[in-house]
Amino acid sequence: MNINDIPRSGLYEGYYWLSNANAPCVLRGAALPEAFYSAPNPFVVEAQLYDAEHRMSYSVHHAGNVTVCSQHAVTDENTESQEVERVSFLASKRMAGVGRLCFIDCWEPEPDSLCLGMEVLKFKKRVFVGFDKDGY
């Protein structure tokens, strides 16, 4: 997936941080601006976006000369599983008006040779699901 695969029509909660900015741009149910998709400069250093209507989460980070993008569907099945943990983190002070960033941590059972082949939960991914959700 690349950054241009993130739907332009979505309304996102989250943030993106451009390479020429001193602080991230916070979105609360808004479309992404054209500057988000511009390349090569300014480029997106980091972004966490959640489209609640389509229940899709997008993560973007810049590593060297590569922009790494991923997308994750957020379904009732994968959020209510015992292998999912809800976590939240305090937002940067540069994100005005944002208290906490909310994620779901996904774990999957895998056999472990150190446990005589029994299954253990191993961390697989952290998926952004918006800001300040009840119950976090």
Summary of the structure (lengths in Angstrom):
residues: 136
radius of gyration: 16.5
end to end distance: 29.7
largest distance: 53.1
contacts: 358
relative contact order: 0.19
helix: 10%
strand: 51%
